[in-house]
Every structure is written in structure tokens, then in C-alpha cells.
Amino acid sequence: MDWVPIVFIMFKVAVFGTGMFFAIKWHYDQGKKAKNEAGRSQMLAERRPGASE
């Protein structure tokens, strides 16, 4: 019976650790995606005046 709290704590650490990893990864990927979209829209805005001349 002494091993039950140890197993539950290890399980809790594993679940929270996995959740935190994926939360951090998701936020990092969203920031990267927003940065790429901002750069892409800026490139299109820079090209537009030059293309009309």
C-alpha cells in the first residue's frame, strides 16, 4: 500500500509534464506561424507598388 501514492504522483508528473510540453510547443508554433504570415504580407505589400510601375 505504500507504493500507491508514489505511482499516482509519478503518473501525475508524467501527465502534467506531457501537457506542459505540448502547450509550450503549440504556443511556440503559433508565434512562428504568425511571424511567417506577417513577413509574407509585408513582402506582398512591398512588391505591389513595384509591380505597377
PDBQT receptor file of N, H, CA, C and O in Angstrom, charges set to zero:
ATOM      1  N   MET A   1       0.814  -1.200   0.000  1.00  0.00    +0.000 N 
ATOM      2  CA  MET A   1       0.000   0.000   0.000  1.00  0.00    +0.000 C 
ATOM      3  C   MET A   1       0.857   1.262   0.000  1.00  0.00    +0.000 C 
ATOM      4  O   MET A   1       0.362   2.335  -0.345  1.00  0.00    +0.000 OA
ATOM      5  N   ASP A   2       2.114   1.159   0.374  1.00  0.00    +0.000 N 
ATOM      6  H   ASP A   2       2.516   0.288   0.654  1.00  0.00    +0.000 HD
ATOM      7  CA  ASP A   2       2.972   2.337   0.403  1.00  0.00    +0.000 C 
ATOM      8  C   ASP A   2       3.360   2.796  -0.996  1.00  0.00    +0.000 C 
ATOM      9  O   ASP A   2       3.780   3.941  -1.161  1.00  0.00    +0.000 OA
ATOM     10  N   TRP A   3       3.234   1.948  -1.999  1.00  0.00    +0.000 N 
ATOM     11  H   TRP A   3       2.893   1.018  -1.864  1.00  0.00    +0.000 HD
ATOM     12  CA  TRP A   3       3.649   2.298  -3.349  1.00  0.00    +0.000 C 
ATOM     13  C   TRP A   3       2.569   3.066  -4.121  1.00  0.00    +0.000 C 
ATOM     14  O   TRP A   3       2.866   3.692  -5.138  1.00  0.00    +0.000 OA
ATOM     15  N   VAL A   4       1.325   3.022  -3.646  1.00  0.00    +0.000 N 
ATOM     16  H   VAL A   4       1.084   2.513  -2.819  1.00  0.00    +0.000 HD
ATOM     17  CA  VAL A   4       0.216   3.657  -4.364  1.00  0.00    +0.000 C 
ATOM     18  C   VAL A   4       0.424   5.173  -4.519  1.00  0.00    +0.000 C 
ATOM     19  O   VAL A   4       0.277   5.676  -5.633  1.00  0.00    +0.000 OA
ATOM     20  N   PRO A   5       0.756   5.923  -3.462  1.00  0.00    +0.000 N 
ATOM     21  CA  PRO A   5       0.974   7.365  -3.654  1.00  0.00    +0.000 C 
ATOM     22  C   PRO A   5       2.143   7.657  -4.602  1.00  0.00    +0.000 C 
ATOM     23  O   PRO A   5       2.098   8.627  -5.359  1.00  0.00    +0.000 OA
ATOM     24  N   ILE A   6       3.169   6.839  -4.565  1.00  0.00    +0.000 N 
ATOM     25  H   ILE A   6       3.206   6.052  -3.950  1.00  0.00    +0.000 HD
ATOM     26  CA  ILE A   6       4.319   7.035  -5.442  1.00  0.00    +0.000 C 
ATOM     27  C   ILE A   6       3.898   6.862  -6.902  1.00  0.00    +0.000 C 
ATOM     28  O   ILE A   6       4.288   7.660  -7.755  1.00  0.00    +0.000 OA
ATOM     29  N   VAL A   7       3.115   5.840  -7.195  1.00  0.00    +0.000 N 
ATOM     30  H   VAL A   7       2.798   5.192  -6.503  1.00  0.00    +0.000 HD
ATOM     31  CA  VAL A   7       2.644   5.598  -8.556  1.00  0.00    +0.000 C 
ATOM     32  C   VAL A   7       1.739   6.735  -9.015  1.00  0.00    +0.000 C 
ATOM     33  O   VAL A   7       1.866   7.207 -10.144  1.00  0.00    +0.000 OA
ATOM     34  N   PHE A   8       0.824   7.182  -8.151  1.00  0.00    +0.000 N 
ATOM     35  H   PHE A   8       0.721   6.798  -7.234  1.00  0.00    +0.000 HD
ATOM     36  CA  PHE A   8      -0.071   8.275  -8.528  1.00  0.00    +0.000 C 
ATOM     37  C   PHE A   8       0.696   9.569  -8.755  1.00  0.00    +0.000 C 
ATOM     38  O   PHE A   8       0.390  10.306  -9.692  1.00  0.00    +0.000 OA
ATOM     39  N   ILE A   9       1.672   9.855  -7.929  1.00  0.00    +0.000 N 
ATOM     40  H   ILE A   9       1.920   9.256  -7.168  1.00  0.00    +0.000 HD
ATOM     41  CA  ILE A   9       2.472  11.071  -8.106  1.00  0.00    +0.000 C 
ATOM     42  C   ILE A   9       3.276  10.992  -9.398  1.00  0.00    +0.000 C 
ATOM     43  O   ILE A   9       3.357  11.977 -10.132  1.00  0.00    +0.000 OA
ATOM     44  N   MET A  10       3.862   9.858  -9.682  1.00  0.00    +0.000 N 
ATOM     45  H   MET A  10       3.796   9.058  -9.086  1.00  0.00    +0.000 HD
ATOM     46  CA  MET A  10       4.625   9.695 -10.927  1.00  0.00    +0.000 C 
ATOM     47  C   MET A  10       3.711   9.852 -12.144  1.00  0.00    +0.000 C 
ATOM     48  O   MET A  10       4.096  10.475 -13.133  1.00  0.00    +0.000 OA
ATOM     49  N   PHE A  11       2.501   9.287 -12.070  1.00  0.00    +0.000 N 
ATOM     50  H   PHE A  11       2.189   8.781 -11.266  1.00  0.00    +0.000 HD
ATOM     51  CA  PHE A  11       1.545   9.416 -13.161  1.00  0.00    +0.000 C 
ATOM     52  C   PHE A  11       1.141  10.884 -13.360  1.00  0.00    +0.000 C 
ATOM     53  O   PHE A  11       1.054  11.368 -14.489  1.00  0.00    +0.000 OA
ATOM     54  N   LYS A  12       0.897  11.578 -12.247  1.00  0.00    +0.000 N 
ATOM     55  H   LYS A  12       0.968  11.185 -11.330  1.00  0.00    +0.000 HD
ATOM     56  CA  LYS A  12       0.512  12.981 -12.301  1.00  0.00    +0.000 C 
ATOM     57  C   LYS A  12       1.630  13.823 -12.916  1.00  0.00    +0.000 C 
ATOM     58  O   LYS A  12       1.368  14.692 -13.748  1.00  0.00    +0.000 OA
ATOM     59  N   VAL A  13       2.870  13.566 -12.509  1.00  0.00    +0.000 N 
ATOM     60  H   VAL A  13       3.082  12.860 -11.833  1.00  0.00    +0.000 HD
ATOM     61  CA  VAL A  13       4.012  14.297 -13.064  1.00  0.00    +0.000 C 
ATOM     62  C   VAL A  13       4.133  14.027 -14.565  1.00  0.00    +0.000 C 
ATOM     63  O   VAL A  13       4.394  14.945 -15.342  1.00  0.00    +0.000 OA
ATOM     64  N   ALA A  14       3.945  12.784 -14.969  1.00  0.00    +0.000 N 
ATOM     65  H   ALA A  14       3.732  12.038 -14.338  1.00  0.00    +0.000 HD
ATOM     66  CA  ALA A  14       4.045  12.437 -16.391  1.00  0.00    +0.000 C 
ATOM     67  C   ALA A  14       2.949  13.131 -17.204  1.00  0.00    +0.000 C 
ATOM     68  O   ALA A  14       3.220  13.662 -18.281  1.00  0.00    +0.000 OA
ATOM     69  N   VAL A  15       1.728  13.130 -16.699  1.00  0.00    +0.000 N 
ATOM     70  H   VAL A  15       1.508  12.699 -15.824  1.00  0.00    +0.000 HD
ATOM     71  CA  VAL A  15       0.610  13.756 -17.417  1.00  0.00    +0.000 C 
ATOM     72  C   VAL A  15       0.802  15.264 -17.510  1.00  0.00    +0.000 C 
ATOM     73  O   VAL A  15       0.650  15.844 -18.585  1.00  0.00    +0.000 OA
ATOM     74  N   PHE A  16       1.136  15.902 -16.390  1.00  0.00    +0.000 N 
ATOM     75  H   PHE A  16       1.259  15.430 -15.517  1.00  0.00    +0.000 HD
ATOM     76  CA  PHE A  16       1.345  17.353 -16.412  1.00  0.00    +0.000 C 
ATOM     77  C   PHE A  16       2.568  17.731 -17.238  1.00  0.00    +0.000 C 
ATOM     78  O   PHE A  16       2.552  18.739 -17.944  1.00  0.00    +0.000 OA
ATOM     79  N   GLY A  17       3.610  16.943 -17.158  1.00  0.00    +0.000 N 
ATOM     80  H   GLY A  17       3.623  16.124 -16.584  1.00  0.00    +0.000 HD
ATOM     81  CA  GLY A  17       4.806  17.210 -17.952  1.00  0.00    +0.000 C 
ATOM     82  C   GLY A  17       4.519  17.131 -19.445  1.00  0.00    +0.000 C 
ATOM     83  O   GLY A  17       4.969  17.977 -20.218  1.00  0.00    +0.000 OA
ATOM     84  N   THR A  18       3.772  16.117 -19.842  1.00  0.00    +0.000 N 
ATOM     85  H   THR A  18       3.406  15.430 -19.214  1.00  0.00    +0.000 HD
ATOM     86  CA  THR A  18       3.397  15.967 -21.254  1.00  0.00    +0.000 C 
ATOM     87  C   THR A  18       2.504  17.126 -21.697  1.00  0.00    +0.000 C 
ATOM     88  O   THR A  18       2.680  17.681 -22.781  1.00  0.00    +0.000 OA
ATOM     89  N   GLY A  19       1.548  17.480 -20.844  1.00  0.00    +0.000 N 
ATOM     90  H   GLY A  19       1.405  17.029 -19.963  1.00  0.00    +0.000 HD
ATOM     91  CA  GLY A  19       0.660  18.599 -21.169  1.00  0.00    +0.000 C 
ATOM     92  C   GLY A  19       1.417  19.908 -21.297  1.00  0.00    +0.000 C 
ATOM     93  O   GLY A  19       1.151  20.691 -22.210  1.00  0.00    +0.000 OA
ATOM     94  N   MET A  20       2.349  20.156 -20.400  1.00  0.00    +0.000 N 
ATOM     95  H   MET A  20       2.565  19.520 -19.659  1.00  0.00    +0.000 HD
ATOM     96  CA  MET A  20       3.134  21.386 -20.467  1.00  0.00    +0.000 C 
ATOM     97  C   MET A  20       4.010  21.408 -21.709  1.00  0.00    +0.000 C 
ATOM     98  O   MET A  20       4.153  22.450 -22.349  1.00  0.00    +0.000 OA
ATOM     99  N   PHE A  21       4.597  20.269 -22.055  1.00  0.00    +0.000 N 
ATOM    100  H   PHE A  21       4.480  19.422 -21.535  1.00  0.00    +0.000 HD
ATOM    101  CA  PHE A  21       5.419  20.204 -23.264  1.00  0.00    +0.000 C 
ATOM    102  C   PHE A  21       4.617  20.586 -24.499  1.00  0.00    +0.000 C 
ATOM    103  O   PHE A  21       5.055  21.411 -25.301  1.00  0.00    +0.000 OA
ATOM    104  N   PHE A  22       3.429  19.978 -24.652  1.00  0.00    +0.000 N 
ATOM    105  H   PHE A  22       3.073  19.308 -24.001  1.00  0.00    +0.000 HD
ATOM    106  CA  PHE A  22       2.621  20.261 -25.833  1.00  0.00    +0.000 C 
ATOM    107  C   PHE A  22       2.048  21.680 -25.806  1.00  0.00    +0.000 C 
ATOM    108  O   PHE A  22       1.872  22.281 -26.865  1.00  0.00    +0.000 OA
ATOM    109  N   ALA A  23       1.752  22.230 -24.628  1.00  0.00    +0.000 N 
ATOM    110  H   ALA A  23       1.894  21.741 -23.767  1.00  0.00    +0.000 HD
ATOM    111  CA  ALA A  23       1.266  23.611 -24.541  1.00  0.00    +0.000 C 
ATOM    112  C   ALA A  23       2.353  24.586 -24.982  1.00  0.00    +0.000 C 
ATOM    113  O   ALA A  23       2.084  25.515 -25.744  1.00  0.00    +0.000 OA
ATOM    114  N   ILE A  24       3.575  24.376 -24.508  1.00  0.00    +0.000 N 
ATOM    115  H   ILE A  24       3.794  23.621 -23.889  1.00  0.00    +0.000 HD
ATOM    116  CA  ILE A  24       4.687  25.239 -24.889  1.00  0.00    +0.000 C 
ATOM    117  C   ILE A  24       4.965  25.103 -26.381  1.00  0.00    +0.000 C 
ATOM    118  O   ILE A  24       5.195  26.101 -27.064  1.00  0.00    +0.000 OA
ATOM    119  N   LYS A  25       4.944  23.871 -26.890  1.00  0.00    +0.000 N 
ATOM    120  H   LYS A  25       4.757  23.060 -26.335  1.00  0.00    +0.000 HD
ATOM    121  CA  LYS A  25       5.190  23.627 -28.312  1.00  0.00    +0.000 C 
ATOM    122  C   LYS A  25       4.118  24.306 -29.163  1.00  0.00    +0.000 C 
ATOM    123  O   LYS A  25       4.438  24.908 -30.189  1.00  0.00    +0.000 OA
ATOM    124  N   TRP A  26       2.868  24.220 -28.758  1.00  0.00    +0.000 N 
ATOM    125  H   TRP A  26       2.608  23.732 -27.924  1.00  0.00    +0.000 HD
ATOM    126  CA  TRP A  26       1.773  24.820 -29.518  1.00  0.00    +0.000 C 
ATOM    127  C   TRP A  26       1.926  26.344 -29.565  1.00  0.00    +0.000 C 
ATOM    128  O   TRP A  26       1.766  26.954 -30.622  1.00  0.00    +0.000 OA
ATOM    129  N   HIS A  27       2.236  26.958 -28.413  1.00  0.00    +0.000 N 
ATOM    130  H   HIS A  27       2.365  26.462 -27.554  1.00  0.00    +0.000 HD
ATOM    131  CA  HIS A  27       2.398  28.403 -28.385  1.00  0.00    +0.000 C 
ATOM    132  C   HIS A  27       3.604  28.840 -29.213  1.00  0.00    +0.000 C 
ATOM    133  O   HIS A  27       3.545  29.861 -29.898  1.00  0.00    +0.000 OA
ATOM    134  N   TYR A  28       4.678  28.091 -29.158  1.00  0.00    +0.000 N 
ATOM    135  H   TYR A  28       4.726  27.262 -28.601  1.00  0.00    +0.000 HD
ATOM    136  CA  TYR A  28       5.861  28.405 -29.962  1.00  0.00    +0.000 C 
ATOM    137  C   TYR A  28       5.534  28.322 -31.452  1.00  0.00    +0.000 C 
ATOM    138  O   TYR A  28       5.917  29.200 -32.225  1.00  0.00    +0.000 OA
ATOM    139  N   ASP A  29       4.829  27.270 -31.851  1.00  0.00    +0.000 N 
ATOM    140  H   ASP A  29       4.518  26.557 -31.223  1.00  0.00    +0.000 HD
ATOM    141  CA  ASP A  29       4.454  27.106 -33.258  1.00  0.00    +0.000 C 
ATOM    142  C   ASP A  29       3.500  28.206 -33.724  1.00  0.00    +0.000 C 
ATOM    143  O   ASP A  29       3.600  28.669 -34.861  1.00  0.00    +0.000 OA
ATOM    144  N   GLN A  30       2.573  28.631 -32.854  1.00  0.00    +0.000 N 
ATOM    145  H   GLN A  30       2.492  28.255 -31.930  1.00  0.00    +0.000 HD
ATOM    146  CA  GLN A  30       1.649  29.704 -33.220  1.00  0.00    +0.000 C 
ATOM    147  C   GLN A  30       2.401  31.017 -33.422  1.00  0.00    +0.000 C 
ATOM    148  O   GLN A  30       2.094  31.770 -34.347  1.00  0.00    +0.000 OA
ATOM    149  N   GLY A  31       3.373  31.295 -32.574  1.00  0.00    +0.000 N 
ATOM    150  H   GLY A  31       3.622  30.684 -31.822  1.00  0.00    +0.000 HD
ATOM    151  CA  GLY A  31       4.174  32.501 -32.732  1.00  0.00    +0.000 C 
ATOM    152  C   GLY A  31       4.983  32.478 -34.012  1.00  0.00    +0.000 C 
ATOM    153  O   GLY A  31       5.102  33.491 -34.701  1.00  0.00    +0.000 OA
ATOM    154  N   LYS A  32       5.534  31.323 -34.326  1.00  0.00    +0.000 N 
ATOM    155  H   LYS A  32       5.437  30.500 -33.766  1.00  0.00    +0.000 HD
ATOM    156  CA  LYS A  32       6.317  31.160 -35.555  1.00  0.00    +0.000 C 
ATOM    157  C   LYS A  32       5.419  31.350 -36.780  1.00  0.00    +0.000 C 
ATOM    158  O   LYS A  32       5.814  31.989 -37.755  1.00  0.00    +0.000 OA
ATOM    159  N   LYS A  33       4.213  30.789 -36.718  1.00  0.00    +0.000 N 
ATOM    160  H   LYS A  33       3.893  30.270 -35.925  1.00  0.00    +0.000 HD
ATOM    161  CA  LYS A  33       3.264  30.895 -37.821  1.00  0.00    +0.000 C 
ATOM    162  C   LYS A  33       2.836  32.350 -38.025  1.00  0.00    +0.000 C 
ATOM    163  O   LYS A  33       2.744  32.812 -39.162  1.00  0.00    +0.000 OA
ATOM    164  N   ALA A  34       2.573  33.073 -36.938  1.00  0.00    +0.000 N 
ATOM    165  H   ALA A  34       2.647  32.698 -36.014  1.00  0.00    +0.000 HD
ATOM    166  CA  ALA A  34       2.178  34.475 -37.039  1.00  0.00    +0.000 C 
ATOM    167  C   ALA A  34       3.316  35.315 -37.611  1.00  0.00    +0.000 C 
ATOM    168  O   ALA A  34       3.084  36.232 -38.399  1.00  0.00    +0.000 OA
ATOM    169  N   LYS A  35       4.535  34.998 -37.214  1.00  0.00    +0.000 N 
ATOM    170  H   LYS A  35       4.723  34.253 -36.574  1.00  0.00    +0.000 HD
ATOM    171  CA  LYS A  35       5.693  35.736 -37.716  1.00  0.00    +0.000 C 
ATOM    172  C   LYS A  35       5.853  35.508 -39.219  1.00  0.00    +0.000 C 
ATOM    173  O   LYS A  35       6.136  36.451 -39.958  1.00  0.00    +0.000 OA
ATOM    174  N   ASN A  36       5.675  34.274 -39.677  1.00  0.00    +0.000 N 
ATOM    175  H   ASN A  36       5.444  33.508 -39.077  1.00  0.00    +0.000 HD
ATOM    176  CA  ASN A  36       5.767  33.966 -41.104  1.00  0.00    +0.000 C 
ATOM    177  C   ASN A  36       4.675  34.681 -41.895  1.00  0.00    +0.000 C 
ATOM    178  O   ASN A  36       4.937  35.212 -42.974  1.00  0.00    +0.000 OA
ATOM    179  N   GLU A  37       3.465  34.697 -41.370  1.00  0.00    +0.000 N 
ATOM    180  H   GLU A  37       3.252  34.265 -40.493  1.00  0.00    +0.000 HD
ATOM    181  CA  GLU A  37       2.363  35.359 -42.074  1.00  0.00    +0.000 C 
ATOM    182  C   GLU A  37       2.590  36.865 -42.140  1.00  0.00    +0.000 C 
ATOM    183  O   GLU A  37       2.285  37.493 -43.154  1.00  0.00    +0.000 OA
ATOM    184  N   ALA A  38       3.125  37.450 -41.066  1.00  0.00    +0.000 N 
ATOM    185  H   ALA A  38       3.373  36.940 -40.242  1.00  0.00    +0.000 HD
ATOM    186  CA  ALA A  38       3.406  38.888 -41.067  1.00  0.00    +0.000 C 
ATOM    187  C   ALA A  38       4.498  39.204 -42.086  1.00  0.00    +0.000 C 
ATOM    188  O   ALA A  38       4.405  40.198 -42.806  1.00  0.00    +0.000 OA
ATOM    189  N   GLY A  39       5.513  38.380 -42.148  1.00  0.00    +0.000 N 
ATOM    190  H   GLY A  39       5.588  37.573 -41.563  1.00  0.00    +0.000 HD
ATOM    191  CA  GLY A  39       6.578  38.584 -43.118  1.00  0.00    +0.000 C 
ATOM    192  C   GLY A  39       6.085  38.420 -44.540  1.00  0.00    +0.000 C 
ATOM    193  O   GLY A  39       6.488  39.165 -45.433  1.00  0.00    +0.000 OA
ATOM    194  N   ARG A  40       5.218  37.451 -44.753  1.00  0.00    +0.000 N 
ATOM    195  H   ARG A  40       4.890  36.845 -44.028  1.00  0.00    +0.000 HD
ATOM    196  CA  ARG A  40       4.668  37.209 -46.094  1.00  0.00    +0.000 C 
ATOM    197  C   ARG A  40       3.799  38.380 -46.539  1.00  0.00    +0.000 C 
ATOM    198  O   ARG A  40       3.887  38.808 -47.690  1.00  0.00    +0.000 OA
ATOM    199  N   SER A  41       2.959  38.907 -45.643  1.00  0.00    +0.000 N 
ATOM    200  H   SER A  41       2.887  38.559 -44.708  1.00  0.00    +0.000 HD
ATOM    201  CA  SER A  41       2.100  40.034 -46.016  1.00  0.00    +0.000 C 
ATOM    202  C   SER A  41       2.935  41.290 -46.247  1.00  0.00    +0.000 C 
ATOM    203  O   SER A  41       2.585  42.122 -47.084  1.00  0.00    +0.000 OA
ATOM    204  N   GLN A  42       4.037  41.432 -45.511  1.00  0.00    +0.000 N 
ATOM    205  H   GLN A  42       4.322  40.756 -44.831  1.00  0.00    +0.000 HD
ATOM    206  CA  GLN A  42       4.912  42.580 -45.721  1.00  0.00    +0.000 C 
ATOM    207  C   GLN A  42       5.606  42.468 -47.083  1.00  0.00    +0.000 C 
ATOM    208  O   GLN A  42       5.768  43.466 -47.784  1.00  0.00    +0.000 OA
ATOM    209  N   MET A  43       6.011  41.260 -47.448  1.00  0.00    +0.000 N 
ATOM    210  H   MET A  43       5.880  40.449 -46.878  1.00  0.00    +0.000 HD
ATOM    211  CA  MET A  43       6.638  41.068 -48.761  1.00  0.00    +0.000 C 
ATOM    212  C   MET A  43       5.661  41.403 -49.881  1.00  0.00    +0.000 C 
ATOM    213  O   MET A  43       6.041  42.035 -50.866  1.00  0.00    +0.000 OA
ATOM    214  N   LEU A  44       4.418  40.989 -49.739  1.00  0.00    +0.000 N 
ATOM    215  H   LEU A  44       4.109  40.475 -48.938  1.00  0.00    +0.000 HD
ATOM    216  CA  LEU A  44       3.406  41.292 -50.760  1.00  0.00    +0.000 C 
ATOM    217  C   LEU A  44       3.159  42.785 -50.851  1.00  0.00    +0.000 C 
ATOM    218  O   LEU A  44       2.979  43.316 -51.947  1.00  0.00    +0.000 OA
ATOM    219  N   ALA A  45       3.147  43.476 -49.707  1.00  0.00    +0.000 N 
ATOM    220  H   ALA A  45       3.293  43.045 -48.817  1.00  0.00    +0.000 HD
ATOM    221  CA  ALA A  45       2.931  44.924 -49.709  1.00  0.00    +0.000 C 
ATOM    222  C   ALA A  45       4.111  45.631 -50.362  1.00  0.00    +0.000 C 
ATOM    223  O   ALA A  45       3.916  46.643 -51.034  1.00  0.00    +0.000 OA
ATOM    224  N   GLU A  46       5.324  45.129 -50.186  1.00  0.00    +0.000 N 
ATOM    225  H   GLU A  46       5.482  44.306 -49.640  1.00  0.00    +0.000 HD
ATOM    226  CA  GLU A  46       6.496  45.756 -50.804  1.00  0.00    +0.000 C 
ATOM    227  C   GLU A  46       6.524  45.512 -52.294  1.00  0.00    +0.000 C 
ATOM    228  O   GLU A  46       6.991  46.371 -53.042  1.00  0.00    +0.000 OA
ATOM    229  N   ARG A  47       6.044  44.377 -52.748  1.00  0.00    +0.000 N 
ATOM    230  H   ARG A  47       5.665  43.680 -52.140  1.00  0.00    +0.000 HD
ATOM    231  CA  ARG A  47       6.066  44.037 -54.175  1.00  0.00    +0.000 C 
ATOM    232  C   ARG A  47       5.019  44.819 -54.958  1.00  0.00    +0.000 C 
ATOM    233  O   ARG A  47       5.250  45.193 -56.108  1.00  0.00    +0.000 OA
ATOM    234  N   ARG A  48       3.885  45.061 -54.347  1.00  0.00    +0.000 N 
ATOM    235  H   ARG A  48       3.696  44.756 -53.414  1.00  0.00    +0.000 HD
ATOM    236  CA  ARG A  48       2.754  45.646 -55.043  1.00  0.00    +0.000 C 
ATOM    237  C   ARG A  48       3.077  46.979 -55.714  1.00  0.00    +0.000 C 
ATOM    238  O   ARG A  48       2.766  47.123 -56.896  1.00  0.00    +0.000 OA
ATOM    239  N   PRO A  49       3.677  47.960 -55.045  1.00  0.00    +0.000 N 
ATOM    240  CA  PRO A  49       3.972  49.227 -55.743  1.00  0.00    +0.000 C 
ATOM    241  C   PRO A  49       4.981  49.054 -56.876  1.00  0.00    +0.000 C 
ATOM    242  O   PRO A  49       4.847  49.721 -57.902  1.00  0.00    +0.000 OA
ATOM    243  N   GLY A  50       5.956  48.209 -56.738  1.00  0.00    +0.000 N 
ATOM    244  H   GLY A  50       6.064  47.667 -55.904  1.00  0.00    +0.000 HD
ATOM    245  CA  GLY A  50       6.952  47.991 -57.773  1.00  0.00    +0.000 C 
ATOM    246  C   GLY A  50       6.377  47.295 -58.995  1.00  0.00    +0.000 C 
ATOM    247  O   GLY A  50       6.859  47.519 -60.105  1.00  0.00    +0.000 OA
ATOM    248  N   ALA A  51       5.377  46.471 -58.827  1.00  0.00    +0.000 N 
ATOM    249  H   ALA A  51       4.985  46.289 -57.925  1.00  0.00    +0.000 HD
ATOM    250  CA  ALA A  51       4.793  45.726 -59.940  1.00  0.00    +0.000 C 
ATOM    251  C   ALA A  51       3.944  46.632 -60.831  1.00  0.00    +0.000 C 
ATOM    252  O   ALA A  51       3.807  46.368 -62.025  1.00  0.00    +0.000 OA
ATOM    253  N   SER A  52       3.376  47.689 -60.267  1.00  0.00    +0.000 N 
ATOM    254  H   SER A  52       3.487  47.903 -59.297  1.00  0.00    +0.000 HD
ATOM    255  CA  SER A  52       2.508  48.566 -61.054  1.00  0.00    +0.000 C 
ATOM    256  C   SER A  52       3.295  49.545 -61.923  1.00  0.00    +0.000 C 
ATOM    257  O   SER A  52       2.739  50.127 -62.855  1.00  0.00    +0.000 OA
ATOM    258  N   GLU A  53       4.558  49.729 -61.635  1.00  0.00    +0.000 N 
ATOM    259  H   GLU A  53       5.010  49.256 -60.878  1.00  0.00    +0.000 HD
ATOM    260  CA  GLU A  53       5.368  50.689 -62.418  1.00  0.00    +0.000 C 
ATOM    261  C   GLU A  53       5.904  50.093 -63.678  1.00  0.00    +0.000 C 
ATOM    262  O   GLU A  53       6.598  50.772 -64.435  1.00  0.00    +0.000 OA
TER     263      GLU A  53
